Each structure stands twice: as structure tokens, then as C-alpha cells.
Amino acid sequence: MKIAIIYSSITGNTKLLAETIKNELKEDAVYFGKPNDDIDADIYFIGSWTNKGDASIDIINYLKKLKNKKIAYFATAGYGGSSEYYNTLFNRVKQYIDSSNTILGSFYCQGKMPIQVKERYVKMITEHPEDKNLEVSLKNFEDALTHPDKKDLENVKKWVNKILK
């Protein structure tokens, strides 16, 4: 079986998931890296960081081009959360996947965010100390610093094996 792992990563979170997927595969991946129009595979593992609730623009553009493929989508998001939150994110991504494709599943986990995000929250809290949502956002930033963690990586391995069965 020919498997491609295509991903976009800014902080290294999604790259770590992609590398974990690659290491978990029994078969060699025929492709590992950024979107490329010359990829031919039986299964496409496609991953992205979350950009304001959506996939990165290079992954969006790549997904739009795919026809008659089997796609497994994975992503990292700065906000951790419930499966409902991750389903909401994936529903946004699904709009870019042509109906001729087969979606094999999706996997999300939390990922650390750039320090500039924390700096922005701290500045906003200083300007709006009454805004309790900003405190929640700052706490989430701190919680995200350890992700993807060992449990996240174990979960992505389980997901890969479920997809391949």
C-alpha cells in the first residue's frame, strides 16, 4: 500500500505528529513533506496546524485539488478541548474536500502556541482586567506548552492503526 504523509507545520507540533505517523507505518511512505501535486498514493495522511479555526492555506489549497482519494486528516490546535470542539474544526476543513474523496477519519490534539500569543493575551488582560475570558485563554496557553505530549503521540499511533485496518 502506498501512503503519503503531507503536512504543514509552523511551530513543529504538526510535524511531530507527521513523524510519529511515519514511524508507525509498517509500509514505507512514498511521500513525506509539504503539499506536492506529483504525489500518487493509496492513502493520504494530510495534516495542518490550526489557523484561526481553519487549516493552513497551503493545506486548504491542496485538499481542494484532490479527487477520488482516501484521506485521513490530522491537525494540532492551540486550544485543547472536547471532541465536539475538534469536530467543529474538522467540519470547517471538510468543506474543502471534494465529495469524490473518501474521508477515513480525523485526529486532533492540542499543540503549543508561539510566545507572541501569550504576549498578546498579557497585553489584553492589562487593558481589560475585567475580561475573564482572557484569563481562560492565558491558562490555555500555559496548558498547551506541553503538547503534543506522550499521550497525544500514543493516541495518533492508535488512530493510524485504526485507519489502516
C-alpha positions as CSV (number, residue, x, y, z in Angstrom):
1,M,0.0,0.0,0.0
2,K,1.4,3.4,-1.0
3,I,0.9,6.0,1.7
4,A,1.7,9.7,1.6
5,I,2.1,12.0,4.6
6,I,1.5,15.6,3.6
7,Y,1.7,18.3,6.2
8,S,2.1,22.0,7.1
9,S,3.7,22.9,10.4
10,I,4.8,26.3,11.8
11,T,5.9,25.5,15.4
12,G,6.7,21.9,14.9
13,N,3.6,20.4,16.5
14,T,2.1,19.0,13.3
15,K,5.5,17.9,12.1
16,L,5.9,15.9,15.3
17,L,2.5,14.2,14.6
18,A,3.5,13.6,10.9
19,E,6.8,12.0,12.0
20,T,5.0,9.8,14.6
21,I,2.6,8.6,11.8
22,K,5.6,7.9,9.5
23,N,7.3,5.9,12.2
24,E,4.1,3.9,13.0
25,L,3.5,2.8,9.4
26,K,4.5,-0.7,8.6
27,E,4.9,0.3,4.9
28,D,7.3,2.9,3.8
29,A,5.7,6.2,3.0
30,V,6.0,7.0,-0.7
31,Y,6.0,10.7,0.2
32,F,6.7,12.7,3.4
33,G,6.6,16.5,3.3
34,K,4.8,19.6,2.1
35,P,2.0,19.5,-0.4
36,N,3.1,18.5,-3.9
37,D,1.0,17.9,-6.9
38,D,3.0,14.9,-8.1
39,I,2.1,12.6,-5.2
40,D,0.5,9.2,-6.1
41,A,-0.7,7.2,-3.1
42,D,-3.4,4.8,-1.9
43,I,-3.9,6.8,1.3
44,Y,-3.2,10.4,2.0
45,F,-2.5,11.4,5.6
46,I,-2.8,15.2,5.5
47,G,-2.0,17.4,8.4
48,S,-2.2,21.0,9.3
49,W,-1.8,23.5,12.2
50,T,-5.0,25.3,13.0
51,N,-5.1,28.8,11.7
52,K,-7.9,30.8,13.4
53,G,-10.1,27.7,13.4
54,D,-9.2,26.6,9.9
55,A,-6.4,24.6,8.2
56,S,-3.4,26.4,6.8
57,I,-3.9,27.9,3.4
58,D,-1.4,25.5,1.7
59,I,-3.3,22.5,3.0
60,I,-6.7,24.1,2.1
61,N,-5.4,24.6,-1.5
62,Y,-4.0,21.1,-1.6
63,L,-7.2,19.5,-0.3
64,K,-9.3,21.3,-2.9
65,K,-7.3,19.7,-5.7
66,L,-7.7,16.1,-4.6
67,K,-10.2,13.9,-6.4
68,N,-11.1,10.2,-5.8
69,K,-8.6,9.8,-3.0
70,K,-8.7,8.3,0.5
71,I,-7.9,11.0,3.0
72,A,-7.1,10.8,6.7
73,Y,-6.8,14.3,8.2
74,F,-4.7,15.2,11.3
75,A,-4.1,18.5,13.0
76,T,-3.0,20.4,16.0
77,A,-4.8,23.3,17.6
78,G,-3.6,25.7,20.3
79,Y,-6.8,25.3,22.2
80,G,-7.3,21.9,23.7
81,G,-10.8,20.8,24.2
82,S,-13.5,18.4,23.8
83,S,-14.2,16.1,20.8
84,E,-17.0,18.5,20.0
85,Y,-14.6,21.3,19.5
86,Y,-12.3,19.3,17.3
87,N,-15.3,18.1,15.3
88,T,-16.3,21.7,14.7
89,L,-12.8,22.4,13.4
90,F,-12.8,19.3,11.2
91,N,-16.2,20.3,9.8
92,R,-14.7,23.5,8.6
93,V,-11.9,21.6,6.9
94,K,-14.3,19.1,5.3
95,Q,-15.8,21.8,3.1
96,Y,-12.5,21.8,1.1
97,I,-12.6,18.1,0.4
98,D,-14.3,17.1,-2.8
99,S,-17.2,14.6,-2.4
100,S,-15.4,12.2,-4.7
101,N,-12.9,11.5,-1.9
102,T,-13.3,9.1,0.9
103,I,-12.6,10.6,4.3
104,L,-11.1,7.8,6.5
105,G,-11.2,9.9,9.7
106,S,-9.6,12.8,11.6
107,F,-7.3,13.3,14.5
108,Y,-6.7,16.4,16.5
109,C,-4.7,17.2,19.6
110,Q,-3.5,20.3,21.4
111,G,-0.2,22.0,20.4
112,K,1.9,24.7,21.9
113,M,1.5,28.2,20.6
114,P,4.1,30.8,19.8
115,I,5.2,33.1,22.7
116,Q,3.7,36.1,20.8
117,V,0.2,34.7,21.6
118,K,0.9,34.8,25.3
119,E,2.3,38.3,25.0
120,R,-0.9,39.4,23.2
121,Y,-3.0,37.9,26.0
122,V,-1.0,39.6,28.7
123,K,-1.3,42.9,27.0
124,M,-5.1,42.5,26.5
125,I,-5.5,41.5,30.2
126,T,-3.6,44.6,31.2
127,E,-6.0,46.7,29.1
128,H,-9.2,44.7,30.1
129,P,-8.6,43.2,33.5
130,E,-12.4,42.5,33.9
131,D,-12.4,40.2,30.9
132,K,-12.4,36.7,32.5
133,N,-12.2,35.0,29.0
134,L,-8.7,36.4,28.6
135,E,-7.6,34.7,31.8
136,V,-9.0,31.4,30.4
137,S,-7.1,32.0,27.2
138,L,-3.9,32.6,29.1
139,K,-4.4,29.5,31.2
140,N,-5.0,27.5,28.0
141,F,-1.7,28.9,26.6
142,E,0.1,27.6,29.6
143,D,-1.6,24.2,29.4
144,A,-0.7,23.9,25.7
145,L,3.0,24.3,26.3
146,T,3.5,20.6,26.9
147,H,1.6,19.4,23.8
148,P,1.7,17.3,21.8
149,D,2.7,15.1,24.7
150,K,3.4,11.4,25.1
151,K,-0.3,10.6,25.4
152,D,-1.1,12.6,22.2
153,L,1.5,10.7,20.3
154,E,0.2,7.4,21.6
155,N,-3.3,8.4,20.5
156,V,-2.2,9.3,17.0
157,K,-0.5,5.9,16.7
158,K,-3.8,4.2,17.7
159,W,-5.6,6.4,15.2
160,V,-3.2,5.4,12.4
161,N,-3.6,1.7,13.1
162,K,-7.4,2.1,13.2
163,I,-7.3,3.8,9.7
164,L,-5.1,1.1,8.2
165,K,-7.4,-1.8,9.4
